[in-house]
Amino acid sequence: MINRTQKAIMSAIYKRAADKGGTCLIRPVELLSAIPYSVRFKRDDLPAYLKSLQTDDYFELIETDKKGDLHYCFTLHQNGYAVIRQIKNERRQVIFKIVLTVAGALLSFAIGLILRSIFS
């Protein structure tokens, strides 16, 4: 299970790499700009997050220096391809729990009305 920041990073990498056969070349600035502002994230934390995701086998990371500018070369692994499916499944589970809670509340309300009308 990955946290919210790691999900944002993986989504940004996946969007760039999925169309190109699972590999992409991204500058750190481009990667940071793809992360939504709603995610609390410091620029200095990016290498640590990338290292932890690489350790968890989401992708292979190679740092390259192209014309004096740092680039990250990502090659997605099986876990990297599955991260979008995992995010969708988590959303689906949350929506299911909310719907189940609302349905339970409505059922309790209906039973309460029925019992009140029977015993009144």
N, C-alpha and C positions, 0 to 999 in steps of 0.2 A: 504494500500500500504506500503510495507516494503522497506527499503533502501538496497543498494548494500551489505553492511556488514552483515545485517540481512539475506539477501538471501544466502550469502555464509555460514553463520552459519547454517541456516535451511537446506541447501543442504547437508552439512556434517552430520547433525543429521539424516536427512531423509535416506541417503544412509546406515547408520548403523542400523536404527530402522525399516525400511520398510520390510526387510527380516525376522525379528524376531517378527512379529506380532505387531509392533508398539512400542515396548519397547527395550531399550538398556541401557547399562551401559558404560559410557565413562569417561575417565580421562580428565581433562582440557588440558593436554599436547597433547593428541591424537586429541582432538577437534581443538586445535590451529594448529596442523600440517596439518589438513585436509583443512584449509582455504588457498586459493591461495595467493601467495605473491603479486599479483597485487592489492589485496584489502588492503587499508590502515587500519590498525588495531593495537591497542595496547593491550598487554596481560592483563593489568589492567582493560580494558574496558569490558572484557568478562562477568563478573557477571552482569553488568548493561544491556548489550544486552540480556542476557538470561532472566533477570527479565522482561524486556519490552516485549519480545516475549511470555513469560509465561502470562503476563497481557493481551496480545492480544489473548490469548487462542489458541496458536499454539501447546502447549504441557504442560504436567504437569512435574514439575522439583522437584526432591528430591535429596538433597545433602547428601551423605553418606561418612563415614570414614571407609575405608577398609584397615586394617593393617597399619594404620597411613598415608594412602594416600587418598586424596580427590577424590571422584568419583561422577559423575552426573548420576542420573537415570532418563531417559526421557521416557515419555509415550505420544505418538503423539495423538493429538485431531484431529477433522475434518479439522480445518484450517491447521494443520501440514501436513496432507495428501494432501491437495489441493495446497500447496505452489509450488510444482514442476509443476503442471498444470498452475498455475498463471505465473511462470517464462517462460514457453514455450509460453503461450499466449502473453506475453509482447514482446518476441523475434519475434513472428509471426507478431505482429502489427508493429514493427519497420521495419521488412523486407518488409511488404506490403507498408508502407509509402515510403520507398526507391524506390521500384519498381514503385509505382505510380508517384513519382517525375521524375524518369528516363523516363517513358512512356510519361509523359507530356512534357518533354524537347524534346524528339524525335518527338512527334506530332507537337510541335511548330516549330521545325526545318523544318519538312516536309511541313507544311503550308507556312512557309516563303519561301521555295524554289519554291513552286507552285505559290505563289503570285508574286514572283520575275520574274518567267518565263512568267506569264500572262501579266504583266505590262512592260516588257522590250521590 
